[in-house]
Amino acid sequence: MFRHVIFAAALTLGLTGAVAAQEAFECEWQARADAIVEPWEENSRTFANGDVRLALLDTIEPAAGAFHVLVLSPPFDELGGRQCRTISVAEGIGFSGADFSTLTARYEPSVGLIFQMNVRRFLPDQDAFGDALLTFTLNQATGHIGAGLQ
């Protein structure tokens, strides 16, 4: 379900067909356990034999962009911990809405895991909200995450 809040930032992206930039950031304050949208079993999923976990986060603030996607994935550190990243529109600013129930995943050997889900974003030039498709990739060997909106 989409939660409507105002988000007034948009960036350009060099990916084909994408209209705004998203990035994967090191886990910071957004990645708190109390930010995982409840019920957890509906807003968290594992992939790659449990090595990869995604969860929807709602940080409440900033109200202009409170939704982020948490990614726990390889590569593993020297203690066996996974890397922790959040996919956001910009550092500290998430999406204005996200529908985790639309999350799909597929694997392509040349790319890695490819995820897609419906999100909402603010369109500042139109002073309105717009639906978008968030696509992000994960290379488990390198830990690289790429993301874009269509």
Phi, psi and chi 1 to 4 in degrees:
 res  aa     phi    psi   chi1   chi2   chi3   chi4
   1 MET       -  136.9  178.3  172.5  176.4      -
   2 PHE   -82.2  140.2  -71.6  118.5      -      -
   3 ARG  -111.5  123.5  179.7  173.3  153.7 -161.9
   4 HIS   -92.0  118.3  -55.3  -74.9      -      -
   5 VAL  -141.0  164.1  -66.9      -      -      -
   6 ILE   -83.5  132.0  -63.4  174.1      -      -
   7 PHE  -132.2  118.8  170.3   66.5      -      -
   8 ALA  -114.5   40.9      -      -      -      -
   9 ALA  -137.2  138.5      -      -      -      -
  10 ALA  -141.7  144.3      -      -      -      -
  11 LEU  -125.4  159.6  -56.6  169.6      -      -
  12 THR   -92.7  154.6   58.6      -      -      -
  13 LEU  -137.2  142.5  178.1   67.0      -      -
  14 GLY   -87.8   12.1      -      -      -      -
  15 LEU   -85.2  141.6  -64.3  174.9      -      -
  16 THR   -59.6  128.8  -56.1      -      -      -
  17 GLY    79.4   -5.5      -      -      -      -
  18 ALA   -91.1  149.8      -      -      -      -
  19 VAL  -117.7   -9.2  -65.5      -      -      -
  20 ALA  -152.9  154.7      -      -      -      -
  21 ALA   -90.4  142.0      -      -      -      -
  22 GLN  -128.5  154.7  -77.1   51.2 -135.6      -
  23 GLU  -138.3  157.6  -65.2 -175.3   47.0      -
  24 ALA  -101.5  118.4      -      -      -      -
  25 PHE  -108.4  152.5  -63.6   96.0      -      -
  26 GLU   -55.0  144.2  -66.1  -88.7  -15.1      -
  27 CYS   -61.9  130.5  -73.7      -      -      -
  28 GLU  -129.3 -144.2  -61.6  -86.8  -18.6      -
  29 TRP   -61.7  -24.8   59.3  -90.1      -      -
  30 GLN   -66.5  -26.0  -59.8   91.3  -19.8      -
  31 ALA   -89.1   28.1      -      -      -      -
  32 ARG   -73.6  148.3  -60.4 -178.8  -30.0 -102.8
  33 ALA   -61.3  -33.4      -      -      -      -
  34 ASP   -74.2   -5.1   66.0  -16.7      -      -
  35 ALA   -92.0  -10.3      -      -      -      -
  36 ILE   -66.1  126.7  -61.0  172.6      -      -
  37 VAL   -65.5  132.4  175.8      -      -      -
  38 GLU   -90.8  150.3  -60.0 -138.3   29.4      -
  39 PRO   -74.8  138.1   22.7  -26.8      -      -
  40 TRP   -56.3  -39.0  -72.8   12.2      -      -
  41 GLU   -65.0  -19.2   58.7  -86.5    8.4      -
  42 GLU   -96.7  -12.2  -67.1  177.5   16.3      -
  43 ASN  -125.2   24.6  -67.1  -69.5      -      -
  44 SER  -150.0  136.5  175.0      -      -      -
  45 ARG  -144.2  152.7  -71.3  178.8   48.0 -163.7
  46 THR  -112.5  155.8   59.8      -      -      -
  47 PHE  -142.9  170.3  -57.2   89.3      -      -
  48 ALA    54.2   53.5      -      -      -      -
  49 ASN    56.7   34.2  -61.8  -46.1      -      -
  50 GLY    87.0   -3.6      -      -      -      -
  51 ASP   -73.2  -24.9  -72.9  -14.0      -      -
  52 VAL  -116.2  129.8  175.3      -      -      -
  53 ARG  -126.9  133.5  176.2  172.6  -66.1  -81.9
  54 LEU  -116.0  144.3  -56.8 -178.8      -      -
  55 ALA  -146.0  147.1      -      -      -      -
  56 LEU   -88.5  131.6 -178.9   61.8      -      -
  57 LEU  -112.7  139.9  -57.6  171.5      -      -
  58 ASP  -126.5  104.9  179.3   -4.6      -      -
  59 THR   -87.5    1.1   58.7      -      -      -
  60 ILE    66.0  -50.1  -58.4  169.3      -      -
  61 GLU  -117.3  147.6  -69.5  -68.7  -24.0      -
  62 PRO   -70.9  137.6   26.0  -30.8      -      -
  63 ALA   -59.3  -22.0      -      -      -      -
  64 ALA   -71.5  -13.4      -      -      -      -
  65 GLY  -172.4   75.2      -      -      -      -
  66 ALA   -94.7   -8.4      -      -      -      -
  67 PHE  -100.9  131.4  -68.8   90.8      -      -
  68 HIS  -134.5  161.3  -52.9  -97.4      -      -
  69 VAL  -111.3  123.1  178.0      -      -      -
  70 LEU   -85.9  133.5  174.4   69.9      -      -
  71 VAL  -126.3  116.8 -179.9      -      -      -
  72 LEU  -109.5  122.4  -60.1  173.6      -      -
  73 SER  -158.3  164.4   70.5      -      -      -
  74 PRO   -61.7  159.2  -22.0   32.5      -      -
  75 PRO   -78.5  156.1   25.2  -29.9      -      -
  76 PHE   -87.7  145.3  -64.5   93.5      -      -
  77 ASP   -83.4 -177.4   64.6   20.0      -      -
  78 GLU   -63.8  -18.7   60.2  -82.3   -5.0      -
  79 LEU   -98.0    0.0  -61.3  175.3      -      -
  80 GLY    93.0    5.6      -      -      -      -
  81 GLY   -81.8  150.3      -      -      -      -
  82 ARG   -85.3  159.0  -65.0  175.6  -78.0 -172.0
  83 GLN   -68.9  150.5   75.2  170.9  -11.7      -
  84 CYS  -123.8  122.4 -178.4      -      -      -
  85 ARG  -135.4  153.7  -57.9  -72.8 -174.9  -92.4
  86 THR  -120.3  137.0   54.5      -      -      -
  87 ILE   -97.3  122.4  -62.8  177.0      -      -
  88 SER  -138.8  169.3  -53.4      -      -      -
  89 VAL   -72.5  -43.9  173.0      -      -      -
  90 ALA  -150.6  168.9      -      -      -      -
  91 GLU   -57.8  118.9 -168.0  165.1    1.3      -
  92 GLY    82.6   -5.6      -      -      -      -
  93 ILE  -123.1  123.1  -60.7  174.9      -      -
  94 GLY   -99.4 -154.8      -      -      -      -
  95 PHE   -89.7  159.6  -56.9   97.3      -      -
  96 SER   -82.0  -12.3   58.1      -      -      -
  97 GLY  -169.7  157.7      -      -      -      -
  98 ALA  -154.8  141.2      -      -      -      -
  99 ASP  -115.8   92.0 -174.0   -8.1      -      -
 100 PHE   -63.2  -25.0 -161.2   79.6      -      -
 101 SER   -66.4  -15.5   70.4      -      -      -
 102 THR   -91.5    0.4   64.7      -      -      -
 103 LEU   -59.7  127.0  177.8   67.1      -      -
 104 THR  -124.3  157.7   61.8      -      -      -
 105 ALA  -142.8  146.2      -      -      -      -
 106 ARG  -149.3  165.5   68.7 -177.4 -167.1  -82.5
 107 TYR  -122.8  133.1  177.1   75.7      -      -
 108 GLU  -127.3  121.9  -70.7 -173.8   20.2      -
 109 PRO   -53.5  -35.4  -25.2   33.5      -      -
 110 SER   -77.5  -15.0   63.4      -      -      -
 111 VAL  -118.1  -44.6  177.3      -      -      -
 112 GLY   114.4 -151.2      -      -      -      -
 113 LEU   -75.9  138.2  -71.6  166.6      -      -
 114 ILE  -124.0  122.2  -57.9  169.8      -      -
 115 PHE  -114.9  148.9  -58.9   98.8      -      -
 116 GLN  -141.4  144.8  -68.0 -174.2  -46.7      -
 117 MET  -158.3  155.0   68.8 -177.4  -75.8      -
 118 ASN   -80.2  135.3  -65.1  -29.5      -      -
 119 VAL  -134.7  169.4  -64.6      -      -      -
 120 ARG  -120.8  150.5  -73.3 -172.3   64.0   76.9
 121 ARG  -145.5  158.8   60.9 -168.3  170.6   98.8
 122 PHE   -86.5  135.9 -174.2   70.1      -      -
 123 LEU  -105.2   93.3  -54.6  169.4      -      -
 124 PRO   -60.0  -34.2   17.8  -25.1      -      -
 125 ASP   -69.7  -20.3   55.7  -27.9      -      -
 126 GLN  -109.4   -4.9  -60.9  173.4   22.5      -
 127 ASP    50.4   47.8 -164.5   27.5      -      -
 128 ALA  -150.2  168.3      -      -      -      -
 129 PHE   -94.4  151.2  -69.9   97.7      -      -
 130 GLY  -138.5  145.3      -      -      -      -
 131 ASP   -80.0  148.1  -64.8  -28.2      -      -
 132 ALA  -147.8  162.0      -      -      -      -
 133 LEU  -107.5  115.5 -179.5   64.6      -      -
 134 LEU   -84.8  125.0  170.7   64.8      -      -
 135 THR  -120.4  129.4  -59.1      -      -      -
 136 PHE  -140.9  149.0   57.9  101.4      -      -
 137 THR  -116.1  153.8   60.6      -      -      -
 138 LEU  -137.3  119.7  167.9   63.4      -      -
 139 ASN   -98.6  106.9 -179.7  -40.3      -      -
 140 GLN   -66.5  -28.2  -66.2 -180.0   73.1      -
 141 ALA   -70.1  -41.6      -      -      -      -
 142 THR  -100.2  -21.4   65.6      -      -      -
 143 GLY    84.5    0.1      -      -      -      -
 144 HIS   -66.4  134.6  175.7   75.8      -      -
 145 ILE  -124.9  126.1  -62.0  172.4      -      -
 146 GLY  -115.8  144.6      -      -      -      -
 147 ALA  -145.2  150.5      -      -      -      -
 148 GLY  -161.9  162.2      -      -      -      -
 149 LEU  -110.6  145.8  -75.3  179.7      -      -
 150 GLN  -126.4      -  -62.6  177.6   -8.5      -
